Amino acid sequence: MDFFVHDPFSGQVLNAYDAWTPPHLEAQIQASWKAQLTWRERSVPDRVKFLERVRELMLQRLEDLALTITTEMGKRLSEAQAEVEKCAALIKHYGENGQKYLAPRSIKADGKRHEVCFEPLGPILSIMPWNFPLWQALRFGIPTILAGNTLLLKPAPETPLSSMKVEEIFKQVAQELQFGEDVFSVSLIHVRDMEKVIGSPLVRGVSFTGSTETGKKVAELSGRHLKKVLLELGGSDPFIVLPDANLETVVPEAVRTRMLNCGQTCISGKRFLLPHNLKDQFVERMKKHFLNLKLGDPRQSTTTLAPLFHSRGVKTLEALVSDAVEKGATLHLGGGTIPGHPQFFSPTILSGLTSKMKLYQAEAFGPVSLIFEYGEVDEAIRLANGTPYGLGASVWGQDSVLCERVARQVECGSIFVNGMVKSDPRVPFGGVKASGYGRELGELGILEFTNAKSYNFY
């Protein structure tokens, strides 16, 4: 078997799968291509009708979908339920706004009539990670399908079950409505076959969400075959606390962003930038919150600290924290796994980090909070921009003018003032620098994999 699905809490193997053979992959690509030829001819209202039925069935099966997410990747059940509900809200948003987003644009030029129409490209390959197995897949997939494309979804090898359940829903809707067959297909692709799939002349684009290093490889393969590619990569988001910030309200938000999905979120605040005089208070308040977390089975409502997804993530965090402590960082809390619970990483707080430490630049994908101190606000901005990443960031303070000045100087794709960084169906989402390029969500997201074709009549 090529792929194994584990329950992160119990360690039990739930399922095992073989990767699909090259003939199977080729047949699926052909089916997706054939489906797209008829799907693109469907009106936007027809496509909306199809996706709205998908939404209805997802909400009917919310509990089952959420339990599947929790069981295969380990997040708390309440977070998994929220993930399904967010996917439903995504479909609702595009159902209400898709026709407007895709409407032709008239342009005044030297002819009788000029317009730009947004036409689908064809089958799009979507390579998605494990941390939000439903949201990541549909965040990109729903607008792309609504635009008239078809989707070939490669889920993370360890978390295919959620995607397969959604595929079943798409198949049911296609049978009910008698159209839309093969618009959404799960593809179990082994890495050895990835270039063949990307290189297929029938695959017209690639979307990848994951690590920066893997993203570079996907971009290289896509570029070699001149394929449109969207990359949503890693992040080490700065959480900038300004001198006038109210810690009573800011610290709970800092804990919430750092502990969402047990810290395994690309857009969570990871680097907390504080004025010298607020650092100690901030750390003490954060410690109190972390010490009140209760580990347990993520399916139980009383659990507030879930396991990490995979042992390799645990080992990576242990190595990064050990490296920092060995090189002089101050460990305020945590630092490793919880005794007797090897899949649970203790919420960790570190300060005194320097450029000699790997964590100074690396993304900490887990419940590790990095504390940085600054003197002047301009120093905070330099610290915020001082990593290769540029995904999200947040600024916290009571002086709205200062908050906006800082926000406009931070290099990132999304900046939030007095709010936690999040993705929202209504707002474009993506990064800059080593966090990728291209946009998902909002109007820009649905246009990302379309051909902006100009029509000129004389």
Residue, then its C-alpha position, 0 to 999 in steps of 0.5 A: m500500500d502507498f498511503f495510510v490513514h491514521d487516527p492521530f489520537s489513537g495511532q490506529v490505522l484506519n485505511a490504506y490505499d494504493a496510488w492510482t496506476p498511470p492508466h487509471l490517471e490517464a482515464q480520469i484526466q480524459a473523463s475530466w476533460k470530456a466533462q469540462l466540454t459540456w460543463r463549460e456550456r452550462s449557464v452560470p445559474d445552472r452551475v449555481k443550482f448544482l453547487e447549491r445542491v452540493r451545499e444542501l447535502m454537505l449541511q445534511r451530512l455535517e456531523d459525518l463530515a466533521l467526524t471524518i475530518t477529526t478522525e483522519m487529521g486530529k483537530r477538535l470536533s468543534e473546529a471540524q464542524a466549523e470547517v464544514e459550515k465555512c465550506a457551506a458559506l463559501i458555496k452560498h457566497y459564490g452562488e449569490n455573486g458568481q454571475k456578477y464576478l464572471a460577467p463580461r466587462s465592456i471597454k471603450a476602444d476604437g471599434k464598435r464594441h469591445e468586451v472581455c469575457f472570462e472563459p474557463l481553461g479546462p481541467i485544473l489539478s488541485i494539490m491540497p494539504w492535510n490541515f484543512p482537508l475540506w476547506q482547502a480543497l473547496r476554497f479553491g475548488i468551488p469558484t474554479i468549478l463555478a467558472g466552468n472548469t473541472l477539478l482533479l483533486k489530489p488530497a494529502p496522502e494521509t487525509p483522503l477520506s474527507s475529499m472522498k465523501v465530498e466526491e460522493i456528494f458531487k456524484q449524487v448531485a450529478q445523478e439527481l440533476q442529470f448533468g455535472e458528472d466528473v466535475f469534481s474528482v479525487s485523484l490518488i496520485h503518487v509523487r512519481d507520477m506528478e510530472k506526467v499529470i501536470g504535463s498532460p496537455l489536457v490539464r490546463g492549470v495547477s493549484f498548490t497549497g503546502s510548504t514553500e519547498t514543495g511549492k517551488k518544485v510544483a512551480e518548476l514542473s508547471g513552468r516546464h510545461l507552461k501551465k498556469v499555477l497558483l501557490e499558497l505556501g507557508g507563513s510565519d505571520p507577525f502579530i504586532v502589538l503596539p505600545d497602546a494595546n490593551l493586553e486584556t483583550v489582545v492576549p486571548e486573541a493571541v492564544r486563539t490564533r496560535m492554538l487554532n488547529c493546534g497551531q497547524t495553520c499557515i495564517s496563524g500568528k506565530r511571531f509576537l512582536l511586543p514593546h519592551n515594557l509589555k513583553d513580560q505581562f504578555v508572556e505571563r498572561m499567555k502562560k495562564h491561558f496555555l496552562n488551562l488547556k486540557l488535552g484529550d480525545p479531539r472528538q470530546s467536547t471537553t478537549t481544548l488541546a488536540p494532538l498534532f497530526h503526525s509524528r514527523g511534525v512533532k519531531t520537527l518542532e522538537a528539533l526547532v525548539s531544541d536548537a533555539v534553546e541550545k543557542g540561548a533562547t529563553l524557554h518560558l513554557g513547554g518545549g516538547t511532548i507531554p509525558g505519556h502522550p507522544q502526539f501532544f506537543s506542550p504549548t510552548i513560549l520562547s523569547g530571546l531568539t536570534s538570527k543564529m536559530k532556525l526558528y528565527q526564519a522557519e515556520a513553527f507548524g504547531p503550538v509554539s509562540l515566538i516572542f520578539e521585543y522592539g523599541e521603536v515602532d519602525e523596529a517592529i516593522r523591520l522584524a515583521n518583514g524580516t522573514p522570507y514569508g509574506l502571507g498574513a499579519s495583524v496589528w493591535g493597538q488603539d491608535s487607528v492612525l498608527c495601526e494603519r501606518v504600520a499595516r501599510q508597511v508590512e509585506c504580506g497578502s492580508i493584513f488585519v487591524n485588531g482582528m485575527v487573520k482569517s480567510d473569508p469567501r468575500v475577500p481575496f486571499g494569498g501571499v507574497k515572497a516565499s508565501g506564494y502568488g496568485r489569489e483565491l476567494g473573492e472576485l479575484g479567486i474565481l477569475e484566477f483560472t479563467n482566460a480573460k479573452s478580449y472580443n473586438f468588433y469593428 
